[in-house]
Amino acid sequence: MEHIKISVNIADRPYRLKIEKKEEEGVRMATKSIEKRIKEYSENFAYQDKQDLLAMVALHFAANSQRLEIKEAYKDNELEKKLNEIDTILSENL
C-alpha cells in the first residue's frame, strides 16, 4: 500500500493528511462536498463563526449516513424475506 501526503482546506484551514494513494480521489471529492455545503449554509443561514457552519455540515452528512444505513437495512431485510420465501417454495416442491 502506497501512502501519500496531501493537503486539503476545510473552512479556510489547511489539513495535512497521510492517506493511501487509492483514497486520494475520494478524500478530495469529500473535501469539495464539505466546502460546497459550507458555502450553501453560509449564504442561507445566520451564523456566528465557522464552527457553526461545520456543525451544520456535520449534522447534514451524519443524517444522510443514517438515512442510507436505514435504507440499506430495510433492503437487506426485504431480501432475506424473499430468499426465505424462495427457500420455502423450493423445499415444499422437492
Contacts in CASP RR format, 6 or more apart in sequence:
PFRMAT RR
TARGET T0000
AUTHOR 0000-0000-0000
METHOD contacts of the structure
MODEL  1
MEHIKISVNIADRPYRLKIEKKEEEGVRMATKSIEKRIKEYSENFAYQDK
QDLLAMVALHFAANSQRLEIKEAYKDNELEKKLNEIDTILSENL
1 20 0 8 1.000
1 21 0 8 1.000
2 20 0 8 1.000
2 21 0 8 1.000
3 18 0 8 1.000
3 19 0 8 1.000
3 20 0 8 1.000
3 21 0 8 1.000
4 18 0 8 1.000
4 19 0 8 1.000
4 20 0 8 1.000
4 21 0 8 1.000
4 24 0 8 1.000
5 16 0 8 1.000
5 17 0 8 1.000
5 18 0 8 1.000
6 16 0 8 1.000
6 17 0 8 1.000
6 19 0 8 1.000
6 24 0 8 1.000
6 27 0 8 1.000
6 28 0 8 1.000
7 14 0 8 1.000
7 15 0 8 1.000
7 16 0 8 1.000
7 17 0 8 1.000
8 14 0 8 1.000
8 15 0 8 1.000
8 17 0 8 1.000
8 27 0 8 1.000
8 28 0 8 1.000
8 31 0 8 1.000
9 15 0 8 1.000
9 31 0 8 1.000
9 35 0 8 1.000
10 31 0 8 1.000
10 34 0 8 1.000
10 35 0 8 1.000
10 38 0 8 1.000
10 54 0 8 1.000
11 35 0 8 1.000
11 38 0 8 1.000
11 50 0 8 1.000
11 53 0 8 1.000
11 54 0 8 1.000
12 50 0 8 1.000
17 27 0 8 1.000
19 27 0 8 1.000
34 57 0 8 1.000
34 61 0 8 1.000
37 57 0 8 1.000
37 60 0 8 1.000
37 61 0 8 1.000
38 50 0 8 1.000
38 53 0 8 1.000
38 54 0 8 1.000
38 57 0 8 1.000
41 47 0 8 1.000
41 53 0 8 1.000
41 56 0 8 1.000
41 57 0 8 1.000
42 53 0 8 1.000
45 56 0 8 1.000
47 53 0 8 1.000
47 56 0 8 1.000
END
